[in-house]
Amino acid sequence: MDDAASAPHHIASLADAPVRVVSARIGLGTRLSNLWGRRELLRNLIASDIRIQYKGSVLGIVWSMLSPAFTLAIFDLVFSIFLKNGIPNFVIYLFAGLVVWNMFFAGVMSATSVIVDRAGLVKKVSFPREILPLSNVGSAVVYFVIQLGVLLLFCGALGHAPDWHFFLVLPVTFACLCFFTAALAIVMSALTVYLRDLKHLTAVALQLWFYLTPVVYSYENSLAPALHKHGLATLYFLNPITLIVLTFQRTFYVSSTVISTVTHQPLNLLPTWSLGQYFERNLACLGGMIVLFLIALAIFGRLEGNFESEL
Amino acid sequence: MTTVIDVANVNKTFKLHYERNQSLKERLLHPRSGRTEIFQALQDISFTVDAGETVGIVGHNGSGKSTLLKCICGVLQPTSGSISLRGNLAALLELGAGFQVELSGRDNVYLYGTMLGFSKKRIEQIFDEIVAFSEIEHFIDTQVKFYSSGMYVRLAFAVAVNVNPDILVVDEVLAVGDERFQAKCIDRIRRFQQEGRAILLVTHSADQVRALCDRAVVLDGGRMLANGDVADSLRIFRDALMQESVAHQTEGEAASIVVDAVTTPNGSFDVATGAAMRFDVQLTSETAYSGNFVMEIYSRDGVLICRTDRQSSPVNLRPGVNLVSVELPHVPLLDGIFDINVGIVDERGSNVKAWSEKVATMQVTYGGREGGLVELGALIRQQ
């Protein structure tokens, strides 16, 4: 009897429910609001991603702290004993750039094949598909935060204070990194459906990209003079990761110029921009990245129509 | 009535690749190789489903019913036309498609629920109900990879129906689980109907459509052949099937047989329980044909009461008009109205040659006190 009584109520409330259109093409605005509406799914996918990663291991999530800590310790050993480049506390410089790179790499690399790998899900369950690459970026963000914690611990252990003023810029920089990684992840995940080679190509391209980014070397010290001579500096900065890495290095490593421990000559490590200049550049970068992200969503929208027949 | 699903002029075309060249090398070396052909999977489909309605989509393999369902769920985008939905929709295209086998049943309930579009809070509220329905209480914290296929499917079905969607879309997944679980699923679907939710059911089982649906849409080769009353739609569906099977037969066999009329000796279809009944079926055949005669009796709510033996009721039809009589020595049915379908199948009883849906209606009157569908004449004595 209860059911019968509730039926009219149910139908009455349905009459007020909004109408959703599942038409040939979803506009960008709808796409964004759909994404926002499904943020719980995104959170759940990220959580399950991370849980699966450490399922069955005794230390579990602790590994995500231990492994960067070990990497850092090994770098410290190697660069202070074997590969002396004269830069004091080089591990901090290196790791500040590496956390950024690791997030970018992990996000793009895992997203590239995500739609192909989860074809069963994509073909059978309806949800905004861009959530899949975004969940890869999301788990990369989680590991990024953990690694950042390790970096701060290391700074403390080495008695090296970061430039706290720059923590005002970091949120903007971090947003740049997220939007850029997400944009690339979304586009690559969709393109790989049509061109399966991209999975392997991306791995190679990212390796090259790593060396186009000043992570293991210093931009000012090794590249800036030559690039400025040929007027190529602008080209180099077209790589958004460069600005992001430089800002992180500036924040955690602090000094733009150091005295080499080997030659005892001054070394230019980082651009000598002021806090305001960093802020301006990062803001401009963020604007660009948001536009890029929207373009990526639009491209994804054009490509997703044929997923079903290509998978 | 509120329309919850509105499908308007939907078309869907697929590109068929004869040579799947998905590697970069192939594309660069042979940019034009591999013929592609446009395949029209859906052609100008329009229909609506109101709140509280259960609509069946029937069609044989490759008729486009799954494609249509995928378009409605948003898994596929139609090439043109639009589909609007009102309220939230849960689709069961494949049970457990979103499961992560490494995770526990509990985690998967949340993951699958949010994937179907429901909030975490909502799932928390009905978590116990879901677990109870799936009957895997003891294993809910076990990794799903250790589940048997039955447990897997039960958990998935439990999530999808317990989140109480406004629209439930089911694609031939009711054929899972053991008989008891199936009955439970059907029962839940009936409750959905009572609650005024809309259900879209894809199946090729005519029995299921009769039992559950208010209306049926018939698809054939991507076109909509019928949209209406279940009996009418099923008749059109059977006709389409028959044309197909005629087309597949060699010329000598391609005879057409038509059921002209079903009559009774006294012209009345009213009968009392326990009395005898005789039907005279008039058939016109183009050529001589040897096959079996079949008759089905359905109750008004779609329950198949009886289908006569379709392997050993031989008839040898002559060209021209033929008469077949069906005698029921005593009708055991209790009072009610019953629909009659008759047809001719081949000698093995598998291929339908002629079929006529709802060709007659029989009214039974009963004077006794037994209830249900049939009179058993039960004798009750204290020993």
Interface residues (C-beta under 8 A of the other chain):
Chain A: D3 A4 S6 A7 P8 H10 I11 L14 A15 A17 P18 V19 R20 V21 V22 S23 A24 R25 R38 E40 L41 N44 L45 S48 R51 I52 K55 G120 L121 V122 K123 K124 V125 S126 F127 Y194 L195 R196 D197 L198 L201 E304 G305 N306 E308 S309 E310
Chain B: M1 T2 V4 F14 K15 Q22 S23 L24 K25 R27 A51 G52 K70 C71 I72 C73 G74 V75 L76 Q77 P78 T79 S80 G81 S82 I83 S84 L85 R86 G87 L89 A91 L93 E94 A97 G98 Q100 E102 L103 D107 Y110 L111 T114 M115 L116 G117 S119 K120 Q143 D166 R191 Q194 E195 G196 R197
